[in-house]
Amino acid sequence: MDCYGLIGFPLIHSFSAQFFTEKFKLEEIDAEYLNFEIENINEIRNIIIFNQNLKGLNVTIPYKEKVIPFLHKLSPIAEKIGAVNTIMVERVEGDMYFYELTGYNTDYTGFKQSLIPLINHDIHKKALILGTGGASKAVAHALSDMDIEITFVSRKTGKECISYGELTADIISSNKIIVNTTPLGTFPDTNNCPNIPYSHLTNEHLLYDLVYNPAETMFLSKGKQYGAIIKNGQEMLKLQALAAWDIWNKQ
């Protein structure tokens, strides 16, 4: 039986195992999908070696960048983005210790495809990206490829980002897209959200939260109060998962 899985920590929030298990059952695919909750990325070696039927992995927080040194190759998009959320595992038959890992980024595909129907190019010209982790990089490249100007927002001012404390009414007004790429608000910490001045939001704003559990985070709920268009990460997760499946099966 072929095996696929997810590496990250923690994995209590993940939907991947349920998604693929249901897919395998519905389509009568002889495969299983396992969660590999690891506290150190170095454990990936043991996962590969001791799961000889493993054909592919998904990667989630906090390893989308940390996993790269363990890979042998990167797809052009993953190399450009600098983050990986999908790994192809290929082996030399008969040698349990020899394998090749290729990294891909399907977050880019999932985010872009799910966002396009919501975009009004007359209004949505600038975007704030909340967070600077691995997922934020895929979001940034997708927005840039759609000719949308981006600004990163983090807890501290940096070379390529501003801090939450610097968010003014003018900045919120001119950035009609706001994307939360942080885990804030993820179950079970549902009473938390990014610290932005929500009162400056309007019905021209689009708030996108990569978090999908709960379906409506506090970030999205506050946006809805001011008439903003809101979308969670559920569709993105499904699209990126299907793109990963195509990669693993070389479609």
C-alpha positions, -999 to 999 in steps of 0.1 A, spaced: 0 0 0 14 34 -10 18 59 18 16 97 19 18 120 49 22 154 66 50 167 86 47 196 110 42 206 146 15 207 160 -9 189 137 -41 192 157 -54 218 132 -46 199 101 -72 187 76 -49 169 52 -53 134 67 -91 136 66 -91 150 30 -68 123 16 -84 95 35 -118 104 22 -103 108 -13 -87 74 -12 -119 58 0 -141 75 -25 -118 68 -55 -109 33 -43 -72 42 -41 -50 17 -22 -31 42 -1 -30 57 33 -22 92 46 -4 96 80 3 125 103 40 127 113 40 152 141 77 160 147 93 184 171 125 187 151 129 188 113 159 164 116 134 136 122 124 137 86 152 113 78 137 86 100 103 92 85 117 86 50 138 56 60 113 37 82 83 42 59 95 25 27 61 29 10 61 66 15 57 84 -19 51 120 -9 48 144 20 30 176 27 48 202 49 32 226 73 41 250 101 69 254 111 90 235 85 82 250 51 115 268 50 135 245 74 129 214 53 148 228 22 183 218 33 171 182 35 159 182 -2 179 172 -32 160 193 -58 135 222 -59 110 230 -85 115 264 -101 85 279 -82 96 265 -49 132 278 -54 118 312 -63 95 314 -33 120 299 -9 94 276 8 82 241 3 49 225 12 50 194 -10 77 167 -13 81 140 -39 98 109 -25 116 87 -50 137 56 -41 162 33 -56 146 -1 -55 162 -25 -30 181 2 -11 162 16 19 188 43 25 190 58 -10 162 82 -19 157 115 -37 135 143 -23 122 170 -46 104 201 -31 74 219 -46 52 247 -35 15 241 -42 4 268 -17 11 293 -45 -13 275 -68 -40 270 -42 -39 306 -30 -38 322 -64 -66 300 -79 -89 307 -49 -82 344 -49 -87 353 -86 -125 352 -86 -126 378 -58 -103 403 -73 -115 436 -87 -84 451 -104 -99 486 -102 -99 484 -64 -75 456 -53 -41 471 -62 -23 468 -29 -21 441 -2 -9 437 33 5 403 42 3 396 79 32 374 89 65 365 73 67 327 75 69 302 48 32 305 37 36 343 34 62 338 7 39 318 -15 11 344 -10 36 372 -18 46 357 -51 11 349 -61 0 385 -55 30 399 -72 23 377 -103 -12 393 -103 4 428 -104 -7 436 -68 17 456 -47 26 439 -14 37 450 21 46 425 48 35 432 84 52 416 113 55 421 151 87 441 146 98 465 119 124 449 96 142 454 63 113 442 43 83 447 66 65 471 88 51 465 123 15 462 134 20 494 154 28 513 122 -6 505 106 -24 537 101 -58 546 87 -42 556 54 -23 523 51 -54 503 57 -74 525 33 -49 521 5 -44 483 9 -77 468 0 -64 432 4 -53 419 38 -41 383 40 -35 366 73 -7 340 69 -1 337 107 -17 308 128 -35 334 150 -71 323 155 -65 287 147 -84 262 168 -83 259 198 -70 295 201 -101 309 185 -103 341 205 -72 356 190 -66 376 158 -39 398 142 -37 432 159 -48 456 130 -71 486 132 -102 469 120 -123 500 123 -107 514 92 -120 486 70 -147 492 44 -169 472 20 -141 476 -6 -117 455 15 -110 418 10 -98 398 40 -83 364 33 -73 341 62 -52 311 54 -66 296 87 -96 273 79 -104 259 114 -126 276 125 -143 284 92 -148 320 104 -119 333 125 -121 364 146 -100 381 119 -127 374 93 -156 381 118 -142 415 125 -138 422 88 -174 412 81 -186 436 107 -173 464 86 -186 450 53 -154 435 40 -154 405 17 -141 375 36 -126 342 27 -110 314 47 -83 290 36 -105 259 30 -106 262 -8 -69 270 -9 -61 239 11 -82 216 -12 -66 231 -43 -31 228 -30 -38 192 -19 -50 183 -53 -20 199 -69 2 179 -46 -16 147 -56 -9 155 -93 28 160 -85 30 127 -66 14 109 -95 33 128 -121 2 142 -138 
